[in-house]
Amino acid sequence: MTLPEFNDLSVTLEDYVATVEISAGPMNFLSVPLLEHLVELWSWADQNPECRAIVLCAKGSVFSAGANFTDFMGGGAVSPEPLYQLAQKLFEGETPIIAAIQGAAVGAGLGLAMIADERIASPKARFVANFVQLGFHPGFALSVSLPFVVGPAHSASLLMSAKRIKSEEALRIGLISECVDEESLIERAQSKAKAIANNAPIAVRDVRKTLRAPLIDATRQALKHELATQLKHFHTKDFGEGISAMLGKREPRFKGQ
């Protein structure tokens, strides 16, 4: 069988499980081309009876640092809208997904992890939705995907404080289902995916559709609201300060302007 080939993704297929590894540089930033490739891969999996589950992982020490926000300098000259259109398509994929998170999942990188049905992580993994620390509203549907998984209180804490949490706390609040040694992470994720793939595929996909229907409906509305609010925030002085502070590796000094 011919597998899809991409310059920023590697794909293997065994026992009805596709293992998809992101390889987009040391930070694994989420670019439009990378998300387009993931959408294409999701479509391939949905249409291929030999693929019944996906393991999503990443190469290197960072799962994904999210979007490269240097692209948004200059008052929002670049809109995240194309990223969010592709994010919606990823949420709407039909094939079950297990995310194996070996390192930091930051901002939209955390949003990508939330597309999965289940997340497992190594002790080195870190999770942060740092949008407000940069001066703008969270995106990538995190305003609904996080509450869907961990509930409103934990989501409010993560999204409004921009705190970084380790795997131990992520496990406690239900963001991940397991914390396993890095050496065993992919194997464990594949084992979970194979447990899904061993069941009747039509039934599994229909169960998944039933379970995710409220999330899919919510992401459509959330992505529109997040985009509109972000575009407004990109024109604030606080946004410029947040990005400048990040690039300068210093604490931001917000003035509410």
N, C-alpha and C positions, 0 to 999 in steps of 0.2 A: 504493500500500500504506500502511495506517495503522500508524505506528510507536508503540510504547509511550511514554507521557508521564509524567514524574515531576518533582517539584519539586527534587530533588537530583541528578538525572542527565539528561544530554542524549544522544540517540541519533540517529545517522544510519546509513543503509544504502546501500552502493554496491558493485557488483561482488561481491556475496555476502558482503561484509564489513561487520559492524556496528561502528561506532566509538562507544564508550560513555565519556562524560566525567563523572567525579564532580565535582559542584559543591555542596559541603556546608559552605560557609564557608571562611575563610582557612586553617584547619587540616585541613579535610576529615576530621573525626573520624568513626569508624565507630560509628554508632548502630544500634539495632535497626531503625528504619524504613528507614535507608539499605540495610542488608543485606537486609531483606525486599524492597526494590525490586530489588536485584541478583539475588536468587533468582528473582523474578518475570521479570526480563529474561532470565536464563539459561534458564528454562523456555520463554519465547517463542522464543528462538534455537534451542533443541533441537527445537521443534515446527515451525519455519518453514523450509521447503526453500530459501527465498531467502537464508537466513543460514547460511553455512558456516564462518565464523570471526569472532572478536571481537577488537577492539583495546580494551584497557582503559587509560584515561588519566585525568588529573585536571586541573582548572582551578586556576590560581594557582601559587604558588611551592612548595607542599607537596603531595606525592603523597597521603600520609595520615599524620597524627600518631597514628594508632591510636585506642584507646578514650580517652574523656575520664575520666581517673582521679579527677577531683573527684567523680564519681558514686560512687566506692567509699570515700569517707571515712566515718568512723563505724563502723569495724569490719566492713566488708564488707556494709553494708545492702543494696547492690545486687549481685546475682550476675551474672557474665558468662555464665551458662549459656545464656540466649537467643541471645547473640552466637555462641556456639560451636555451637549447634544449627543456626543459619543458615550458619555457616562450613562445616559438613559438607555441607550441600546445595550449596554453591558448589563444593566439591571434587568433588562427584559429577556436576556438569554435563557434558554430552556434547560441547559445541561447543569446538573448539580456541581458545585464548586467547593473545594476545601482549600483554604489559604494557609500556606506554611510561611510564617513570618520569622525570619532569622535576625532581623535588625530593626532599625528605626522605621516606623510608619508615621509619616508627618503630613499634616494637612490633607491635601487631596490623596496622598499616599495612604492615609488612614481610610479615606473615602473609598479608595479602590479595594482595600481589604474588607470593607463592610459590604461589598457586593457579594462576597462569598456566603454560603450557607453555614459554614463553620470555620473558625479560625483556631489554629494551634500555633504556638510560638516557642522559641528558645528563651532561656534566661537572659540572653543579651538583647532581646527585643524591647523596644520602647514605643510608646504610643502618645501622640500629642496632636491636638487640633489647635494650632497656634495662631489662628486667623486674627483674633482680637488683639493679640500681641503685635500684629503687623498693621492694625488699624482698620480692619474691615470685617465684614460678615462672613461666617463660615459658608463653605460651598460644597460642591460634589455630593449634594443631597445628605450631608451629614446631619442636618437639622432634623431629618426624619429617620435615617438609617441607624443612627446611634440610639435614639429613644426606642426604636423597634427592637433593639437587642438588649440594651442595658437599662432601659426605663428613663423617665424624665428627670429624676433627681440626679443620677450619675451623669446623664448627658449635660444637664445644666452646669454641673461642676466642671466637666471637661471643657465645654465650649466657652464658658464665661471666664474661667480662670486661666485657660491655655496651659494648664499644668501638664507636665510630662509624667507618665506613669510607667512603671516597670511591669514585667510579665506577672509578677506576684499579685499586684493590685488588679491588673487586667483580668486575671483568673477569678479573683474574689468578686468582681462586679459583673462577671459574665461576658466580658468582651471577647475573651478567648475561652475555649473549652478545656484545653490542656496546655501544660508547659513541659516540654521534653528537651533533653540534651540536644544541642545543635547537631551533633553527629547522627542522631536518630530522627531528626525532624522530618526530612523528606520521606523517609521510609514509613514513619508513622502516618503522615498525611496520605501517602499512597495506600496504606492499609485501610484507613477510613474510607477513602474513595472506592476501593475495591469492595468493601462491605456494602456500599450503595450499588455499585455496578453489578453485583451478583444477584440483585433482585430484578423483578420484572420491569423492564425499562419504561414501558408505556405507563404502568401504574405509578412508578417513581416520579416521572415527569408531571403526571397529573396531580399527584400529592404536592409536589413542589409548587405548581401553579396555584393550587388552593391556598397553601400556606403563605405564599409571597404576594398574592393578589392585593392585599391592603398596602403593602410596601410599594409595589409598582405604581399603584394609583397615587400614593402620597409623594413619590419621588417626582412625578411629572409636575405637580403643583409646586413642590419645594424648589426644584431647580429653577423654575421661572422666577419665584420670589427671591431666591438667593442671588441670581444673576442681576435682577433689577436693583437690589439693595447694594450689592458689591459695586456696580457701575456708579452708583451715587457716592459710595464711600471712596472710590478711587480719586475723586476730585476734592477730597478733604486734605487739610494740612496734616492731620493725624496719620493718614495713609503714607504720605511722603516721609513723615518722621519715622513711622514704623519700619518701612523698607530701608531707610538710611541707617537706622540703628542696627538692623539685622546685618547689613553689609559692613557696617563699621564695628560690629561685634561689641556693642555697648547697650546699656539699658535705654529704652525709649523714654522720651519726655513728652507725654501727650497733653494737649491743652484743650481738647474738646472742640476743635475747630476744623 
